[in-house]
Amino acid sequence: MSNNENHFYVFLNQHNDSEWARVITELLPSIHPVDQRATRIWFAFFPIKLHRALANSTDPEETAKSLLLKGKYRLADQVDSSAEFLYGHRYWPDVKRAVAEYAATASNSLPLATQIREAAGRIAGKVKADESLLVGITAIAFGTLQQVGPDDFNRPAQPGAYGRNWKRSPDKIVEDRARDDNQGIFGFLKTVDKEFTVNFSEYTPGSTFRLVNMQDLTMAAAKDKRDHHLRDQRCMAGEGPIPVECRTSSCGTCWVGVLSPTVKISPPGEREINRWVYFGYEGFTGEDDSPIRLACQMKASGNVTIVIPPWNGMIGKLDEKKQSEAA
């Protein structure tokens, strides 16, 4: 690691979750709509507070147990795949290499959002793509560098599809997320018997299940009897692709990111809002357009596109500890 890389790494480490949230809010107008919500979701899925709790622990495994962590919660184990739900992930090998080079020469005198835009502009020129498609994935590269460190980050990207399964343009993807299934010639007569599609892995063909109008996502997912538990051990056999334990917002297992327009899902209710303080997940705003929700509390009245986080736990304990130490 060069001295400049070390200085830049120290600069990145000065940013916590709330500071990153401000940075992403500032960057949002510069991010293509296809990745605006996805970028916010990534930073919720991989919060700095969880990374620091494990990194600073004398016994990370015991800390993980105390937080009831399940699944793949270490970003270091998924550096090259954590952001595959972003359209911009197709540029990841180039982004990763360029950000590593940028960190070796960057000036720490500029605000982080400015540096992300600057790096994204350079990458856009190299890959000959619209800069708006690079800003979100570049921010994620900076966030990844902060959590995994230069040594792990600077390793060449592992072989992978990197967006090759996305056969549509970014504008078409945005358009398709807003579209609902055709209900047939007499669809206007249907009410409760309308059926819609939930897409839970947009970049993987066949990753959908059906939902009846105003049914919650976990109940609808349970009709999908494929062997999702073989792919993700958190899933219960015969209960669909969304990990679930309670369906009453008591466990926090079914948290998801919402990529499609939120006008097609019920807004967060009082119970869901109150439970988020306990779970401690980042990214939940409590507003109608929150990009992070509990699937068991979301009732849909149209097609929905979600992304399932690779882990779950009770990291609200970290917030409680911080508040206790500050008292």
Secondary structure, 3 states (H helix, E strand, C coil): CCHHHHHHHHHHCCCCHHHHHHHHHHHHHHCCHHHHHHHHHHHHHCCHHHHHHHHCCCCHHHHHHHCCCEECCCHHHCCCCCCCCCHHHHHHHHHHHHHHHHHHHCCCCCCHHHHHHHHHHHHHHHHCCCCHHHHHHHHHHHHHHHHHHHHHHCCCCCCCCCCCCCCCCHHHHHHHHHCCCCCCCCHHHCCCCCEEEEECCCCCCCCEEEEECCEEHHHHHCCCCCCHHHHCCCCCCCCCCCCCCCCCCCCCCCEEEECCCHHHECCCCHHHHHHHHHHCCCCCCCCCCCCEEEHHHCEECCCEEEECCCEECCCHHHHHHHHHHHC
